[in-house]
Amino acid sequence: MSDPSPDAYPAGSGPVRASPGPAWRAETDTLRHAIMLQRCFDGPEMRWSDALVTRMRRHLGGCLASVEMRMRLEMERFLPVSMPTEAQCWAAVQRRPTLISLPLLDHFRDRAAFSLMRQDQLHAMPAEADADDAPIPAELAELLATIARAQADWADTGPDTSPMRADFPAELMAELVWTVAAVLADALIAGGNLTPTRAMAAVEQAGVAVLAGHDEQTMPFAMAALLAHRARALGITEAGLLGLARGRHILPLLAILGDRTGIELLTLARAAVEEHERILFLLCRAAEFPREVAVRLVLGRRCVVWGVDDSMLVQLADGYDALGVEAARDAVAALRLPEPLRARLSFVHDRIDPDDG
Amino acid sequence: MTVEVIERVFVARMDGAGHILSADEPILRLQRAAGGDPAGPLAVPPMASVARLARRLGVLIARPLLIGGADRDVRAWIRAVPTADGVELRISEWLETPHADRGGQDALRAADIALADEGPEWRTDAQMRFVDAGGFADAAPVGSGLLDMFGEAGPEQPLRDAVTDRRAFFAMPVHDGRGGRWLLSGHPLLDVDGAFLGYRGKASPLTDERSAPAEALSPPAAPGVDLPDFGKRIDVALRQPLGRIVANAETISGKIEGPLRADYAAYAADIANAGRHLMELVDDIADLQAIDRPDFKVASEDVDLADLARRAAGLLSMRAADRHIRIDSPAADESLPAIGEFRRVLQIIVNLLSNAIRYSPEHSTVWVRADTDLDRAILVVADQGHGIAPEDQERIFDKFERLGRDDVAGSGLGLYISRRLARAMKGDLHVESAPGQGARFILSLPLRQG
């Protein structure tokens, strides 16, 4: 390796170079400090694998790029001046990660986790990979295949900023679109070619147009909920549930679990990635899933989060059938509460633990 | 579990303020059941919230929908599409599922509520907001809270406690904040998966004739002194504690609060049954007190005896099924107009059917037939029991007459009260029977002409 030339590395350009301003630096440093500490010292609540973090960045960057691209296309219809050519959003998020709200981060993490869990199935043993032939009612098979195809796009391993379809639930899509809109408005105003009023009006029009074209029903989460709704009418056997578990159709399984327990799918998705294994067993029992489905669900997420050791897992699995369905439903009843209520109860009492009963 | 699937797509269009511009009939049916106007704001809470979300975000929303009904739930798939001037709702994949029957408890509770004193029936959603406020809709608009309407001050909050614990309550005295006093009865509704859907019940207005316990209970009279309001006293003194015993025992036996050993659940079921029997006795004694008074009056209402017979058969269907007895009631399109007081006629038919079920052999049939005879509307309840000897056929209408039976069921007052009620309504009740031939109880009431 040759020595760096003084021109390429001017004084002050090293890791400790000055930041643009004291306030910006204070905020960023606090955040970075928190992130570094969390990554270095894995607490019990922070059990993500490196693969999950990497995949989450890929989803974040890809979805931002995709929405930014669509926004730009819409804005070209309203703007007399051209936009800056370089992508804005990914760089903006790098500079200020708090632009991405907590609900959005949660969802990015869950999508990333499900894509890794599903992808892991591709490398599974042949007998397991063929399990898609298990008895799923024919009326559900096509929808199941559509969900699997949509989720296959989530496993894309291109560069972080390569566009990825932002197939989000409606509320989160609105959040993402308005985040991108704010960054683009800021870029337009900073360019000086438009007044702030006109820049904001342009991004608002573009945002409304992008949202108007968003059909939640073609997104994997909504399709999984539809599949669960149809499964209720058609009836799905234990063998069918086992088929879903062996094929690692996590989202459809969680949607059926939600339909049976009255817990929202987004809440279950978060629980499937974040909660203790005991809670996952309780959820499966509350939905009267066979033990093997519960075990496969728990084992399947080992590629995304560190879990309890095997002896504890065996203990939980052994006690599964002895656990009463009503007791399990009682134990997870808190997850049925609306998310804002759970959050505030948790804040007030610091003890909304579904395990608490 | 019986699931009815409807494969059509139903459409509703809303304006920018959330009012219905047009809607298909099944959606309007839900709207009416929720107490809403067909051209007013959408009153079905889950549909209204999806419509609001679509309008607010300007995004198409596609979600599963769960709407709790009085006796069944509707699950469907909803697409809410924002339009230039409002929202279009497209509802498909419509499934109707009857409520879970927890050992027949719901039917028994529904029977309790049907027989409670007259008053508006109500229904809430899981957040205890009225989706149907019945006769007091002016005081409690759809969407307002039951616990807000019947607010309780002080440390004792029995209504709030019962609702929090998902317990049934019966004839609970409450104030509505506008000076009105009510006896409130209700029971929780659960879907097939055990999810809480809300409460359903009846509010009976409290008048001076029937006062709340706190006001009704004056200091006890000296022993041996005649108590002219003995029936009222026993009613208020016993009914509520018994109601609490029955509700709590049912909660335990139904394992609503959590898992329990099967034998303990069975003991609790025994307690509930015994409590219910005592409650019937209290009802009978209170009725006895009322109908023996010289100023006892009944209302003259237009009633349909065939419809009342079907309702009574529905209320007792679980009890009959327990003994594998089939009730053959009048066909759904059959009608028999008569004059009488709705609640009292239903009480008579329930009494006759209860007796028939109690004294018929298992795997037999009880027939209920509606007919006319000149200016009389006739309802016959016939069973395949042991029959009644001719010399006993008048005695069974005497007070406390049980023909030597010593089983715990029955107070010996039911037929006495039923005949007195029938005669107060210008009708009659008599029996035709022979030993081994079953019994035919014949209720006659004035026929409603035209």
Interface residues (C-beta under 8 A of the other chain):
Chain A: A170 E171 M173 A174 V208 L211 A212 H214 D215 E216 Q217 A222 A225 L226 A228 H229 R230 R232 A233 D259 R260 T261 G262 G324 E326 A327 R329 D330 R336
Chain B: V3 V5 L53 A54 L57 G58 V59 L60 I61 A62 R63 P64 L66 R75 A76 W77 R79 P82 E93 L95 D191 D193 G194 A195 K255 G258 P259
